[in-house]
C-alpha cells in the first residue's frame, strides 16, 4: 500500500517516512506542493498525508486540485495550524481528517487505518481469489477462513497481485508496491517474498510467467 507524504520539514519528514515504512507502507516523500501535485497526477496512492504550509504550491491548492479532478484518495492534513477555523477550512476543502502537530506516531497510524477503512466501504473491501481473502484496510489475510500471518512486505506483494488478478505483474511493478522513492531495493526481495507466500498460501497460488513476472494461479 502506497502513501504520498508531503512535508517540507526535513526532520519531521524523515521521521514520518521511517515510521510508516516500519508500519508496512511504501512511502514517497516530497517537500513542495508542486511536486505533490505532479506525483498525484502520475502515480497511484492509497492515502495522502498533506502539510498545509508548503513552498511551490500551498497544501490547500494541492487538495483543491485533487478534489476538482474527482480523486477520492483519503487525505489527512498534518499541520501546526490548530484553530477551529483552520480545521473547518481543511475539512471543507476535502480533507478526510486533520491532525495537529505535534502528534503521536501511533495516533497517525490509527488515523491512516481509519481513513482506509472508510474508503474501503465504497467498493468491496475484501479481495478474494480462490480460498484466500485479503482485507486491505485491516491488513488481514485468511485462507479457508483461517488467519494467515504475513510480514508487511509479503502482504504488499500479495495485495498488488490480488488487486490485478488476471494480470501478470513484472518484478519492477512488484518492487514499486514495496519501496518508496530513494529506498534501496534488495536484489532478490521479490523472489523471497513469493517463495514465502507460496509456503503459506499453497505452491500453486502464485505462478511464475517466465521472462514476464508473476500472477495468480487458477482460483
Secondary structure as UniProt FT lines:
FT   STRAND          2..6
FT   HELIX           10..22
FT   TURN            23..24
FT   STRAND          26..30
FT   HELIX           33..42
FT   STRAND          47..50
FT   HELIX           59..68
FT   TURN            69..70
FT   STRAND          74..79
FT   HELIX           84..92
FT   TURN            93..94
FT   STRAND          97..100
FT   HELIX           105..120
FT   TURN            121..122
FT   STRAND          126..129
FT   TURN            130..131
FT   STRAND          132..135
FT   TURN            136..139
FT   STRAND          140..143
FT   TURN            144..145
FT   STRAND          146..147
FT   HELIX           152..163
FT   TURN            164..166
FT   HELIX           171..178
FT   TURN            181..182
FT   TURN            187..188
FT   HELIX           189..201
FT   TURN            203..204
FT   STRAND          206..209
FT   TURN            210..212
FT   STRAND          213..216
//
